[in-house]
Amino acid sequence: MGKFVYFTSAEKRQANEVDLPSFLLDRGEKLIMAGREYRLVSDHSITVRGNRWYDHAAQKGGHAHPGRCRPCQ
């Protein structure tokens, strides 16, 4: 298991402002337009829009930074 990484409030704010479709496309992920959202080609149950994501199969979603790290709890 990897080492836990702490993020500052500023780093978390910056992560939440990321445009996820652009971020994913810049890293080679293939996306399909689905209405106002994008679906991942590699996993159609995951949609992204702006800085938010949602996994329809798991019924979970959120921002680029999920807020589940130790400082956010």
ChimeraX commands (.cxc) that place a marker at each C-alpha (Angstrom):
marker #1 position 0.00,0.00,0.00 radius 0.5
marker #1 position 1.26,3.50,-0.83 radius 0.5
marker #1 position 2.30,6.21,1.56 radius 0.5
marker #1 position -0.48,8.57,2.71 radius 0.5
marker #1 position -0.15,12.05,1.18 radius 0.5
marker #1 position -1.51,15.14,2.93 radius 0.5
marker #1 position -2.90,17.97,0.80 radius 0.5
marker #1 position -3.28,21.60,1.82 radius 0.5
marker #1 position -6.64,23.35,1.57 radius 0.5
marker #1 position -5.29,25.32,-1.40 radius 0.5
marker #1 position -4.24,22.11,-3.18 radius 0.5
marker #1 position -7.69,20.59,-2.61 radius 0.5
marker #1 position -9.39,23.75,-3.91 radius 0.5
marker #1 position -7.16,23.69,-7.00 radius 0.5
marker #1 position -7.96,20.02,-7.64 radius 0.5
marker #1 position -11.69,20.73,-7.41 radius 0.5
marker #1 position -11.38,23.42,-10.09 radius 0.5
marker #1 position -9.91,21.03,-12.68 radius 0.5
marker #1 position -11.99,20.44,-15.80 radius 0.5
marker #1 position -12.04,16.64,-15.69 radius 0.5
marker #1 position -12.81,16.00,-19.39 radius 0.5
marker #1 position -9.83,18.15,-20.44 radius 0.5
marker #1 position -7.62,16.58,-17.78 radius 0.5
marker #1 position -8.52,13.05,-18.93 radius 0.5
marker #1 position -8.18,13.85,-22.64 radius 0.5
marker #1 position -4.73,15.40,-22.02 radius 0.5
marker #1 position -3.68,12.09,-20.47 radius 0.5
marker #1 position -4.90,9.98,-23.37 radius 0.5
marker #1 position -8.25,8.80,-21.98 radius 0.5
marker #1 position -10.89,8.39,-24.65 radius 0.5
marker #1 position -14.29,9.96,-23.95 radius 0.5
marker #1 position -17.70,9.70,-25.61 radius 0.5
marker #1 position -20.10,12.66,-25.57 radius 0.5
marker #1 position -23.36,11.67,-23.85 radius 0.5
marker #1 position -25.71,14.65,-23.69 radius 0.5
marker #1 position -23.99,17.30,-21.57 radius 0.5
marker #1 position -21.60,14.75,-20.04 radius 0.5
marker #1 position -18.78,12.53,-21.22 radius 0.5
marker #1 position -18.51,8.78,-20.68 radius 0.5
marker #1 position -15.20,6.97,-20.42 radius 0.5
marker #1 position -14.67,4.59,-23.34 radius 0.5
marker #1 position -12.88,2.23,-20.96 radius 0.5
marker #1 position -15.82,2.19,-18.50 radius 0.5
marker #1 position -19.20,3.44,-19.75 radius 0.5
marker #1 position -20.63,3.56,-16.22 radius 0.5
marker #1 position -18.39,6.55,-15.36 radius 0.5
marker #1 position -19.45,10.00,-16.52 radius 0.5
marker #1 position -17.62,13.31,-16.10 radius 0.5
marker #1 position -18.85,16.87,-16.48 radius 0.5
marker #1 position -16.87,19.94,-15.51 radius 0.5
marker #1 position -15.11,19.13,-12.25 radius 0.5
marker #1 position -17.49,16.33,-11.22 radius 0.5
marker #1 position -17.57,12.59,-11.86 radius 0.5
marker #1 position -20.13,9.86,-11.21 radius 0.5
marker #1 position -19.81,6.07,-11.31 radius 0.5
marker #1 position -23.32,4.85,-12.13 radius 0.5
marker #1 position -22.47,1.20,-11.37 radius 0.5
marker #1 position -21.21,2.01,-7.86 radius 0.5
marker #1 position -23.67,4.89,-7.39 radius 0.5
marker #1 position -20.85,7.13,-6.13 radius 0.5
marker #1 position -19.46,10.40,-7.37 radius 0.5
marker #1 position -18.02,13.73,-6.43 radius 0.5
marker #1 position -15.42,16.32,-7.28 radius 0.5
marker #1 position -11.89,15.83,-8.57 radius 0.5
marker #1 position -10.83,15.70,-4.89 radius 0.5
marker #1 position -13.21,13.38,-3.05 radius 0.5
marker #1 position -12.67,14.86,0.42 radius 0.5
marker #1 position -12.02,11.44,1.95 radius 0.5
marker #1 position -8.43,12.01,3.01 radius 0.5
marker #1 position -7.59,12.32,6.69 radius 0.5
marker #1 position -7.51,16.16,6.83 radius 0.5
marker #1 position -11.02,16.34,5.30 radius 0.5
marker #1 position -12.64,14.02,7.81 radius 0.5
marker link #1:1,2 radius 0.2
marker link #1:2,3 radius 0.2
marker link #1:3,4 radius 0.2
marker link #1:4,5 radius 0.2
marker link #1:5,6 radius 0.2
marker link #1:6,7 radius 0.2
marker link #1:7,8 radius 0.2
marker link #1:8,9 radius 0.2
marker link #1:9,10 radius 0.2
marker link #1:10,11 radius 0.2
marker link #1:11,12 radius 0.2
marker link #1:12,13 radius 0.2
marker link #1:13,14 radius 0.2
marker link #1:14,15 radius 0.2
marker link #1:15,16 radius 0.2
marker link #1:16,17 radius 0.2
marker link #1:17,18 radius 0.2
marker link #1:18,19 radius 0.2
marker link #1:19,20 radius 0.2
marker link #1:20,21 radius 0.2
marker link #1:21,22 radius 0.2
marker link #1:22,23 radius 0.2
marker link #1:23,24 radius 0.2
marker link #1:24,25 radius 0.2
marker link #1:25,26 radius 0.2
marker link #1:26,27 radius 0.2
marker link #1:27,28 radius 0.2
marker link #1:28,29 radius 0.2
marker link #1:29,30 radius 0.2
marker link #1:30,31 radius 0.2
marker link #1:31,32 radius 0.2
marker link #1:32,33 radius 0.2
marker link #1:33,34 radius 0.2
marker link #1:34,35 radius 0.2
marker link #1:35,36 radius 0.2
marker link #1:36,37 radius 0.2
marker link #1:37,38 radius 0.2
marker link #1:38,39 radius 0.2
marker link #1:39,40 radius 0.2
marker link #1:40,41 radius 0.2
marker link #1:41,42 radius 0.2
marker link #1:42,43 radius 0.2
marker link #1:43,44 radius 0.2
marker link #1:44,45 radius 0.2
marker link #1:45,46 radius 0.2
marker link #1:46,47 radius 0.2
marker link #1:47,48 radius 0.2
marker link #1:48,49 radius 0.2
marker link #1:49,50 radius 0.2
marker link #1:50,51 radius 0.2
marker link #1:51,52 radius 0.2
marker link #1:52,53 radius 0.2
marker link #1:53,54 radius 0.2
marker link #1:54,55 radius 0.2
marker link #1:55,56 radius 0.2
marker link #1:56,57 radius 0.2
marker link #1:57,58 radius 0.2
marker link #1:58,59 radius 0.2
marker link #1:59,60 radius 0.2
marker link #1:60,61 radius 0.2
marker link #1:61,62 radius 0.2
marker link #1:62,63 radius 0.2
marker link #1:63,64 radius 0.2
marker link #1:64,65 radius 0.2
marker link #1:65,66 radius 0.2
marker link #1:66,67 radius 0.2
marker link #1:67,68 radius 0.2
marker link #1:68,69 radius 0.2
marker link #1:69,70 radius 0.2
marker link #1:70,71 radius 0.2
marker link #1:71,72 radius 0.2
marker link #1:72,73 radius 0.2
view
